[in-house]
Amino acid sequence: MEFSADYYRLLPRADQAELARRQEENIKRLTSQKKGIRRLREQADSLAHLKAGHLDFSGDVVTIGRADEISPAEQQKVAAALKGFMPWRKGPFSIFGVDIDAEWRSNRKWERLLPVLPDLRDKVIADVGSNNGYYMFRMQHHNPRLVVGFEPYLHHYFTFRMLNGFAGCPNLELEPLGVEDMGLFTASFDVVFLMGILYHRISPVECLKEIKKAMTPGGTLIVETQAIPGQEPMALFPDGRYAKAPGTYFVPTGACTRNWMMRAGFKEVEIFCSHPMDSSEQRRTEWMDFESYDDFIDPHHPHLTVEGYPAPLRVFLKGSS
């Protein structure tokens, strides 16, 4: 498996020297002989010879390959390798006929974005917190010039590497970097997707400012975040966990998120969608058999989390850099 990438040449204002240094560090991480990392790498490498002929990123299911493109024995190996990358948080996928029903029905989120989606053709895009790359593949249908995924968790990184090894999309790149590394990409991205990240940042306004620096003038930022109900611009700061999730800092109202974006320098900020979460969109499945939405909500008071906080909404905003 090759880990070096040459897409940096498409980003002339990025910090080329520092990114090259980071890449050297990341290659050491990715080629580590630590048991967990080696297992993920070997799982992804084991099927690197398989290349999909049929690709379809236009519908709800990201489809990479048909069952009849490989032998039954190979399909069994594919299914076993995909199981080895559980839990699957984003989806759905169909990989050489193996159907993956992920925890999140991520196609619903994508459908909410479509009415305001900017033209992605020939654009340079960042997907921050890209997970296994579901949304990156959905973006591919719109013919972008380059999509860079930021995903620090190596489990998700190797999952994407295996999937794109099958798909062979050269303009999709994923780096084991986080949102805190966006500052290395000065004036590089025409469109940034920041979905499911902001409430994990201890300083959301500073996070948004760094993202703005990484965007070209007049670029588009799409934010999707967990939120609480209410019209006032305020945020909940939970004591410990929110909906059992550690590392959750500020859970804002939609109006508060809008103010954060404007204070960070974004213009024409609008809330274009807001909806309550429910267990039809986030739930346990065969491919994600840990706790999910129903376990996070008070069973007797479904408008509250198990900690007694307001149950989450998801809000979507769009702004211009």
JOBELNOR-V318534 format. One record per run of one state. SS is the DSSP state (~ for helix, > for strand, _ for the rest). FROM is the first residue (numbers start at 1). TO is the last residue. Records with the same first field share a line. If there is no record, write none. Layout:
SS: FROM-TO + FROM-TO
This chain:
_: 1-6 + 11-15 + 31-34 + 46-54 + 57-61 + 65-66 + 70-71 + 85-92 + 96-97 + 101-103 + 105-105 + 115-123 + 129-133 + 141-145 + 151-153 + 168-171 + 176-178 + 185-188 + 196-197 + 201-203 + 214-214 + 228-234 + 238-241 + 243-244 + 246-249 + 253-253 + 264-266 + 277-281 + 283-284 + 286-287 + 289-292 + 298-303 + 306-309 + 311-312 + 321-321
~: 7-10 + 16-30 + 35-45 + 67-69 + 72-84 + 106-114 + 134-140 + 154-167 + 179-184 + 198-200 + 204-213 + 254-263 + 293-296
>: 55-56 + 62-64 + 93-95 + 98-100 + 104-104 + 124-128 + 146-150 + 172-175 + 189-195 + 215-227 + 235-237 + 242-242 + 245-245 + 250-252 + 267-276 + 282-282 + 285-285 + 288-288 + 297-297 + 304-305 + 310-310 + 313-320
